[in-house]
Amino acid sequence: MARIAIAGAGLLGRLLAWQLGHAGHEVAVFDPAPGPEPTYDGHGAAAFSAAGMLSPTAELDRADAAIAALGWRSIPLWRDIVEGLGAPGLLKQRGSLLLAHRADRASAQRVLARLQGARPAPQALGAEALATLEPALHGAASAWLLPQEAQIDPPATLCLLQRRAAASVDWHWRSPVAALSAGRLQAGGRTLHVDWVFDTRGLGARSGKAEDGGFATLRGVRGETVWLQAPAHGLTRPVRLLHPRHAVYLLPRGADRVFVGASEIESEDRSPVSLRSSVELMAAAHSVMPALAEARIERLDRNLRPAWPDHQPGTEVSEGLVRINGLFRHGWLMAPALVQDALARAGLKEALHA
């Protein structure tokens, strides 16, 4: 049994704690948040604000094949994880849809050109086929099905990873990490000496302390979302609406809620969502799902996702210290595969199946 300290209780931190705890290790997790639940104030774990789209093919539009490969590895790992949590319904694998209006058809063709060679390949849908798959959608001139893509419920999954962690996992809230290094973590005025330290703090790793490593080039990328209450909305799979400036996505969150967001904004602004942004998001969603006209706005959310300049995730493993950061907008897509690889490199393979 190893003694392990984890800095950060976001997606990576909770996945690690859940797997390592159930593998019999003694785990302590430290996070500045007031507790395990989401705050939706722009300062909590970015994973709570995410859409939870597991879309390796669609991400080939703006990411490379390595990201897609991590995504395809992660989908079956997610299935194992949610089954281990006793909540298999948190993962749904029905494929996803790409939609484009007539005016944006040229943009859509450019995206499809970048997806050429993807397996499974996008399938063009006529109006009748789209209406059969998703009767709630109207107004798009072109549509494609991306088979085997999936979605997961981020808030519910994050909460269960914490609640159903092993008894050997101690959670320390309101405990920002002051410093860390191989086998050592300082938080709450005390220093822990352990076998392994995992640093999964995202933007919180930019502490400015030299011993915390070189995170000067890590930046935050803003994401904005709208939660809509739409009883019996009828949507059953994620939808991306292609647009010249940014992709807007819609996801069902249960039978009565629709989640709407845009991919990325180059800003570290944590202030509330602007009128302009919210109108753009909701207008785009309404343009393909007219029934949303009567939906009620439940929440406007925003957060920052950590990204390196090359938009690739970074994992560093040395004796006694593992750092994983820079998951950008792909956190839910590739986190299980990154955790699997990091544990293997650290010699903790036995933790992979909790």
LINNORUR-V18405 format. One record per residue. N is the residue number from 1. RES is the residue in one letter. PHI is phi in whole degrees, 0 to 359 (999 if undefined). PSI is psi as a letter, one per 40 degrees, with the letter a starting at -180 (NA if undefined). D_LAST is the distance of its C-alpha to the last C-alpha in Angstrom with 1 decimal. Layout:
BEGIN
n=N res=RES phi=PHI psi=PSI d_last=D_LAST
n=N res=RES phi=PHI psi=PSI d_last=D_LAST
END
This chain:
BEGIN
n=1 res=M phi=999 psi=h d_last=14.6
n=2 res=A phi=257 psi=i d_last=15.5
n=3 res=R phi=263 psi=h d_last=17.0
n=4 res=I phi=229 psi=h d_last=16.1
n=5 res=A phi=243 psi=h d_last=18.1
n=6 res=I phi=241 psi=h d_last=17.3
n=7 res=A phi=265 psi=h d_last=20.5
n=8 res=G phi=110 psi=h d_last=20.1
n=9 res=A phi=244 psi=f d_last=18.0
n=10 res=G phi=275 psi=a d_last=18.4
n=11 res=L phi=298 psi=d d_last=16.1
n=12 res=L phi=298 psi=d d_last=15.0
n=13 res=G phi=299 psi=d d_last=14.9
n=14 res=R phi=287 psi=d d_last=12.7
n=15 res=L phi=299 psi=d d_last=10.2
n=16 res=L phi=297 psi=d d_last=10.3
n=17 res=A phi=298 psi=d d_last=10.3
n=18 res=W phi=296 psi=d d_last=7.4
n=19 res=Q phi=289 psi=d d_last=5.1
n=20 res=L phi=291 psi=d d_last=7.6
n=21 res=G phi=297 psi=d d_last=8.1
n=22 res=H phi=288 psi=e d_last=5.2
n=23 res=A phi=274 psi=e d_last=6.0
n=24 res=G phi=99 psi=e d_last=9.4
n=25 res=H phi=274 psi=i d_last=11.3
n=26 res=E phi=268 psi=h d_last=14.1
n=27 res=V phi=235 psi=h d_last=14.1
n=28 res=A phi=236 psi=h d_last=17.1
n=29 res=V phi=245 psi=h d_last=17.5
n=30 res=F phi=237 psi=h d_last=21.1
n=31 res=D phi=207 psi=i d_last=22.7
n=32 res=P phi=285 psi=e d_last=26.3
n=33 res=A phi=297 psi=i d_last=25.5
n=34 res=P phi=289 psi=e d_last=26.9
n=35 res=G phi=183 psi=a d_last=23.7
n=36 res=P phi=281 psi=e d_last=20.5
n=37 res=E phi=276 psi=i d_last=22.6
n=38 res=P phi=290 psi=i d_last=24.4
n=39 res=T phi=254 psi=d d_last=28.0
n=40 res=Y phi=52 psi=f d_last=29.3
n=41 res=D phi=245 psi=e d_last=32.0
n=42 res=G phi=85 psi=e d_last=31.4
n=43 res=H phi=238 psi=e d_last=29.9
n=44 res=G phi=278 psi=a d_last=26.3
n=45 res=A phi=301 psi=h d_last=23.2
n=46 res=A phi=299 psi=d d_last=24.4
n=47 res=A phi=298 psi=d d_last=21.2
n=48 res=F phi=293 psi=d d_last=22.5
n=49 res=S phi=270 psi=e d_last=25.7
n=50 res=A phi=281 psi=i d_last=24.4
n=51 res=A phi=284 psi=d d_last=25.1
n=52 res=G phi=82 psi=f d_last=21.7
n=53 res=M phi=281 psi=h d_last=23.5
n=54 res=L phi=253 psi=g d_last=21.6
n=55 res=S phi=231 psi=g d_last=24.8
n=56 res=P phi=299 psi=d d_last=24.9
n=57 res=T phi=293 psi=d d_last=28.4
n=58 res=A phi=299 psi=d d_last=30.0
n=59 res=E phi=290 psi=e d_last=28.9
n=60 res=L phi=297 psi=e d_last=31.0
n=61 res=D phi=301 psi=d d_last=33.9
n=62 res=R phi=227 psi=e d_last=33.3
n=63 res=A phi=231 psi=i d_last=30.5
n=64 res=D phi=268 psi=i d_last=30.4
n=65 res=A phi=296 psi=d d_last=28.7
n=66 res=A phi=295 psi=d d_last=26.0
n=67 res=I phi=296 psi=d d_last=24.7
n=68 res=A phi=298 psi=d d_last=24.9
n=69 res=A phi=297 psi=d d_last=23.0
n=70 res=L phi=298 psi=d d_last=20.1
n=71 res=G phi=295 psi=d d_last=20.2
n=72 res=W phi=294 psi=d d_last=20.3
n=73 res=R phi=293 psi=d d_last=17.3
n=74 res=S phi=284 psi=d d_last=15.4
n=75 res=I phi=301 psi=d d_last=16.4
n=76 res=P phi=294 psi=d d_last=14.4
n=77 res=L phi=295 psi=d d_last=11.3
n=78 res=W phi=299 psi=d d_last=12.1
n=79 res=R phi=299 psi=d d_last=12.6
n=80 res=D phi=297 psi=d d_last=9.1
n=81 res=I phi=294 psi=d d_last=8.0
n=82 res=V phi=292 psi=d d_last=10.9
n=83 res=E phi=292 psi=d d_last=10.4
n=84 res=G phi=295 psi=d d_last=7.0
n=85 res=L phi=279 psi=e d_last=9.4
n=86 res=G phi=75 psi=f d_last=12.0
n=87 res=A phi=219 psi=g d_last=14.3
n=88 res=P phi=299 psi=d d_last=14.9
n=89 res=G phi=291 psi=e d_last=18.3
n=90 res=L phi=291 psi=d d_last=17.4
n=91 res=L phi=250 psi=h d_last=17.6
n=92 res=K phi=232 psi=h d_last=21.0
n=93 res=Q phi=237 psi=g d_last=22.2
n=94 res=R phi=241 psi=e d_last=25.9
n=95 res=G phi=81 psi=i d_last=27.2
n=96 res=S phi=226 psi=i d_last=29.1
n=97 res=L phi=240 psi=i d_last=32.8
n=98 res=L phi=254 psi=h d_last=35.2
n=99 res=L phi=235 psi=i d_last=38.5
n=100 res=A phi=214 psi=h d_last=41.7
n=101 res=H phi=282 psi=i d_last=45.0
n=102 res=R phi=303 psi=d d_last=48.2
n=103 res=A phi=292 psi=e d_last=49.1
n=104 res=D phi=254 psi=e d_last=45.7
n=105 res=R phi=297 psi=d d_last=45.9
n=106 res=A phi=296 psi=d d_last=46.7
n=107 res=S phi=298 psi=d d_last=43.6
n=108 res=A phi=296 psi=d d_last=41.6
n=109 res=Q phi=294 psi=d d_last=43.1
n=110 res=R phi=295 psi=d d_last=42.3
n=111 res=V phi=297 psi=d d_last=38.6
n=112 res=L phi=297 psi=d d_last=38.7
n=113 res=A phi=297 psi=d d_last=40.3
n=114 res=R phi=288 psi=d d_last=37.4
n=115 res=L phi=271 psi=e d_last=35.0
n=116 res=Q phi=301 psi=h d_last=37.2
n=117 res=G phi=91 psi=e d_last=35.4
n=118 res=A phi=294 psi=i d_last=32.0
n=119 res=R phi=231 psi=h d_last=30.2
n=120 res=P phi=289 psi=i d_last=30.0
n=121 res=A phi=284 psi=i d_last=33.3
n=122 res=P phi=301 psi=i d_last=34.4
n=123 res=Q phi=247 psi=h d_last=36.4
n=124 res=A phi=294 psi=h d_last=39.6
n=125 res=L phi=240 psi=h d_last=40.2
n=126 res=G phi=281 psi=i d_last=43.6
n=127 res=A phi=300 psi=d d_last=44.5
n=128 res=E phi=292 psi=d d_last=44.2
n=129 res=A phi=295 psi=d d_last=40.8
n=130 res=L phi=296 psi=d d_last=39.5
n=131 res=A phi=296 psi=d d_last=41.0
n=132 res=T phi=290 psi=d d_last=39.3
n=133 res=L phi=290 psi=d d_last=35.9
n=134 res=E phi=224 psi=g d_last=36.3
n=135 res=P phi=300 psi=d d_last=39.5
n=136 res=A phi=283 psi=e d_last=39.0
n=137 res=L phi=268 psi=h d_last=39.6
n=138 res=H phi=213 psi=i d_last=43.2
n=139 res=G phi=101 psi=e d_last=45.3
n=140 res=A phi=279 psi=i d_last=43.5
n=141 res=A phi=275 psi=d d_last=45.7
n=142 res=S phi=222 psi=i d_last=43.0
n=143 res=A phi=210 psi=i d_last=39.5
n=144 res=W phi=222 psi=i d_last=36.8
n=145 res=L phi=264 psi=h d_last=33.6
n=146 res=L phi=256 psi=g d_last=30.7
n=147 res=P phi=296 psi=i d_last=28.7
n=148 res=Q phi=72 psi=e d_last=24.9
n=149 res=E phi=288 psi=i d_last=24.4
n=150 res=A phi=217 psi=i d_last=22.1
n=151 res=Q phi=214 psi=i d_last=21.6
n=152 res=I phi=226 psi=i d_last=19.0
n=153 res=D phi=267 psi=h d_last=19.9
n=154 res=P phi=298 psi=d d_last=19.3
n=155 res=P phi=301 psi=d d_last=20.4
n=156 res=A phi=294 psi=d d_last=18.4
n=157 res=T phi=293 psi=d d_last=15.1
n=158 res=L phi=299 psi=d d_last=15.7
n=159 res=C phi=295 psi=d d_last=16.6
n=160 res=L phi=291 psi=d d_last=13.7
n=161 res=L phi=301 psi=d d_last=11.2
n=162 res=Q phi=282 psi=d d_last=13.5
n=163 res=R phi=293 psi=d d_last=14.3
n=164 res=R phi=256 psi=f d_last=10.9
n=165 res=A phi=290 psi=i d_last=9.6
n=166 res=A phi=293 psi=i d_last=9.6
n=167 res=A phi=296 psi=e d_last=13.2
n=168 res=S phi=279 psi=e d_last=13.2
n=169 res=V phi=258 psi=h d_last=13.3
n=170 res=D phi=254 psi=h d_last=17.0
n=171 res=W phi=255 psi=h d_last=18.3
n=172 res=H phi=245 psi=g d_last=21.8
n=173 res=W phi=270 psi=i d_last=23.7
n=174 res=R phi=53 psi=f d_last=27.2
n=175 res=S phi=228 psi=g d_last=26.3
n=176 res=P phi=295 psi=i d_last=27.3
n=177 res=V phi=280 psi=h d_last=26.6
n=178 res=A phi=280 psi=d d_last=30.1
n=179 res=A phi=195 psi=i d_last=29.3
n=180 res=L phi=209 psi=i d_last=26.7
n=181 res=S phi=201 psi=a d_last=26.9
n=182 res=A phi=302 psi=h d_last=25.2
n=183 res=G phi=72 psi=e d_last=23.7
n=184 res=R phi=214 psi=h d_last=25.5
n=185 res=L phi=219 psi=h d_last=25.1
n=186 res=Q phi=250 psi=h d_last=27.9
n=187 res=A phi=200 psi=i d_last=27.5
n=188 res=G phi=61 psi=f d_last=29.3
n=189 res=G phi=77 psi=e d_last=32.1
n=190 res=R phi=226 psi=i d_last=30.0
n=191 res=T phi=244 psi=h d_last=28.5
n=192 res=L phi=259 psi=h d_last=25.2
n=193 res=H phi=248 psi=h d_last=24.9
n=194 res=V phi=226 psi=i d_last=21.4
n=195 res=D phi=281 psi=d d_last=20.0
n=196 res=W phi=220 psi=h d_last=18.6
n=197 res=V phi=247 psi=h d_last=19.6
n=198 res=F phi=249 psi=h d_last=18.0
n=199 res=D phi=257 psi=h d_last=20.7
n=200 res=T phi=232 psi=f d_last=19.6
n=201 res=R phi=276 psi=e d_last=22.7
n=202 res=G phi=60 psi=b d_last=24.2
n=203 res=L phi=295 psi=e d_last=27.9
n=204 res=G phi=295 psi=e d_last=27.5
n=205 res=A phi=287 psi=e d_last=27.4
n=206 res=R phi=278 psi=g d_last=31.1
n=207 res=S phi=278 psi=e d_last=32.1
n=208 res=G phi=88 psi=e d_last=35.2
n=209 res=K phi=276 psi=h d_last=34.4
n=210 res=A phi=301 psi=d d_last=35.1
n=211 res=E phi=288 psi=e d_last=32.3
n=212 res=D phi=275 psi=e d_last=29.8
n=213 res=G phi=95 psi=i d_last=30.6
n=214 res=G phi=266 psi=g d_last=32.5
n=215 res=F phi=249 psi=e d_last=31.4
n=216 res=A phi=298 psi=d d_last=35.0
n=217 res=T phi=270 psi=e d_last=34.5
n=218 res=L phi=286 psi=h d_last=31.5
n=219 res=R phi=230 psi=i d_last=32.8
n=220 res=G phi=262 psi=h d_last=31.8
n=221 res=V phi=243 psi=h d_last=32.4
n=222 res=R phi=286 psi=h d_last=33.1
n=223 res=G phi=235 psi=i d_last=31.7
n=224 res=E phi=236 psi=i d_last=33.4
n=225 res=T phi=219 psi=i d_last=32.4
n=226 res=V phi=235 psi=h d_last=34.0
n=227 res=W phi=258 psi=h d_last=32.4
n=228 res=L phi=245 psi=h d_last=34.8
n=229 res=Q phi=274 psi=h d_last=35.1
n=230 res=A phi=221 psi=g d_last=36.4
n=231 res=P phi=306 psi=h d_last=36.4
n=232 res=A phi=53 psi=f d_last=35.8
n=233 res=H phi=295 psi=d d_last=35.9
n=234 res=G phi=89 psi=e d_last=34.9
n=235 res=L phi=287 psi=h d_last=32.9
n=236 res=T phi=239 psi=e d_last=29.9
n=237 res=R phi=211 psi=i d_last=28.7
n=238 res=P phi=296 psi=i d_last=28.8
n=239 res=V phi=230 psi=h d_last=32.3
n=240 res=R phi=248 psi=h d_last=33.6
n=241 res=L phi=262 psi=h d_last=37.3
n=242 res=L phi=286 psi=h d_last=38.8
n=243 res=H phi=213 psi=i d_last=41.2
n=244 res=P phi=302 psi=d d_last=43.3
n=245 res=R phi=270 psi=d d_last=42.0
n=246 res=H phi=198 psi=i d_last=38.3
n=247 res=A phi=276 psi=h d_last=36.0
n=248 res=V phi=253 psi=h d_last=35.5
n=249 res=Y phi=237 psi=i d_last=32.5
n=250 res=L phi=235 psi=h d_last=32.1
n=251 res=L phi=225 psi=i d_last=29.0
n=252 res=P phi=284 psi=h d_last=28.7
n=253 res=R phi=240 psi=g d_last=26.6
n=254 res=G phi=80 psi=a d_last=27.0
n=255 res=A phi=282 psi=e d_last=30.4
n=256 res=D phi=235 psi=e d_last=32.4
n=257 res=R phi=224 psi=h d_last=31.2
n=258 res=V phi=237 psi=h d_last=31.7
n=259 res=F phi=254 psi=h d_last=30.3
n=260 res=V phi=236 psi=h d_last=32.8
n=261 res=G phi=206 psi=i d_last=32.5
n=262 res=A phi=236 psi=i d_last=33.9
n=263 res=S phi=297 psi=d d_last=32.2
n=264 res=E phi=196 psi=i d_last=33.5
n=265 res=I phi=226 psi=h d_last=36.4
n=266 res=E phi=283 psi=g d_last=37.3
n=267 res=S phi=198 psi=i d_last=37.6
n=268 res=E phi=255 psi=f d_last=36.0
n=269 res=D phi=289 psi=h d_last=37.7
n=270 res=R phi=257 psi=e d_last=35.6
n=271 res=S phi=291 psi=i d_last=38.4
n=272 res=P phi=301 psi=i d_last=38.1
n=273 res=V phi=296 psi=h d_last=38.5
n=274 res=S phi=282 psi=i d_last=42.1
n=275 res=L phi=301 psi=d d_last=44.4
n=276 res=R phi=300 psi=d d_last=44.8
n=277 res=S phi=298 psi=d d_last=41.1
n=278 res=S phi=295 psi=d d_last=40.4
n=279 res=V phi=295 psi=d d_last=43.4
n=280 res=E phi=299 psi=d d_last=42.5
n=281 res=L phi=297 psi=d d_last=38.9
n=282 res=M phi=289 psi=d d_last=40.2
n=283 res=A phi=294 psi=d d_last=43.2
n=284 res=A phi=297 psi=d d_last=41.1
n=285 res=A phi=297 psi=d d_last=38.8
n=286 res=H phi=295 psi=d d_last=41.9
n=287 res=S phi=293 psi=d d_last=43.6
n=288 res=V phi=244 psi=e d_last=41.2
n=289 res=M phi=222 psi=g d_last=40.2
n=290 res=P phi=303 psi=d d_last=43.5
n=291 res=A phi=297 psi=e d_last=42.1
n=292 res=L phi=290 psi=e d_last=40.4
n=293 res=A phi=303 psi=d d_last=44.0
n=294 res=E phi=259 psi=e d_last=43.5
n=295 res=A phi=291 psi=i d_last=39.9
n=296 res=R phi=254 psi=h d_last=39.5
n=297 res=I phi=283 psi=h d_last=38.1
n=298 res=E phi=271 psi=d d_last=35.2
n=299 res=R phi=202 psi=h d_last=34.1
n=300 res=L phi=250 psi=h d_last=35.1
n=301 res=D phi=236 psi=i d_last=32.3
n=302 res=R phi=206 psi=i d_last=32.2
n=303 res=N phi=195 psi=i d_last=30.0
n=304 res=L phi=246 psi=h d_last=29.9
n=305 res=R phi=256 psi=h d_last=27.5
n=306 res=P phi=285 psi=h d_last=27.4
n=307 res=A phi=217 psi=h d_last=29.0
n=308 res=W phi=276 psi=i d_last=30.5
n=309 res=P phi=303 psi=d d_last=33.9
n=310 res=D phi=270 psi=e d_last=32.6
n=311 res=H phi=62 psi=f d_last=29.9
n=312 res=Q phi=258 psi=i d_last=27.4
n=313 res=P phi=291 psi=i d_last=24.1
n=314 res=G phi=236 psi=h d_last=24.3
n=315 res=T phi=235 psi=h d_last=21.8
n=316 res=E phi=242 psi=h d_last=23.3
n=317 res=V phi=233 psi=h d_last=21.8
n=318 res=S phi=225 psi=i d_last=24.0
n=319 res=E phi=302 psi=h d_last=23.6
n=320 res=G phi=85 psi=e d_last=21.9
n=321 res=L phi=213 psi=h d_last=21.7
n=322 res=V phi=234 psi=h d_last=19.8
n=323 res=R phi=240 psi=h d_last=21.3
n=324 res=I phi=230 psi=h d_last=20.3
n=325 res=N phi=201 psi=i d_last=22.9
n=326 res=G phi=74 psi=f d_last=25.3
n=327 res=L phi=282 psi=e d_last=23.2
n=328 res=F phi=55 psi=b d_last=26.3
n=329 res=R phi=267 psi=e d_last=26.1
n=330 res=H phi=252 psi=e d_last=23.3
n=331 res=G phi=304 psi=d d_last=20.3
n=332 res=W phi=292 psi=d d_last=18.6
n=333 res=L phi=295 psi=d d_last=19.7
n=334 res=M phi=233 psi=e d_last=18.2
n=335 res=A phi=303 psi=d d_last=15.6
n=336 res=P phi=300 psi=d d_last=12.4
n=337 res=A phi=292 psi=d d_last=14.6
n=338 res=L phi=295 psi=d d_last=16.0
n=339 res=V phi=296 psi=d d_last=12.7
n=340 res=Q phi=302 psi=d d_last=11.8
n=341 res=D phi=294 psi=d d_last=15.3
n=342 res=A phi=295 psi=d d_last=15.6
n=343 res=L phi=295 psi=d d_last=12.8
n=344 res=A phi=295 psi=d d_last=14.4
n=345 res=R phi=294 psi=d d_last=17.8
n=346 res=A phi=274 psi=e d_last=16.9
n=347 res=G phi=77 psi=f d_last=15.8
n=348 res=L phi=246 psi=f d_last=12.2
n=349 res=K phi=300 psi=d d_last=11.0
n=350 res=E phi=295 psi=e d_last=8.7
n=351 res=A phi=274 psi=e d_last=6.3
n=352 res=L phi=287 psi=d d_last=6.3
n=353 res=H phi=236 psi=g d_last=3.8
n=354 res=A phi=283 psi=NA d_last=0.0
END
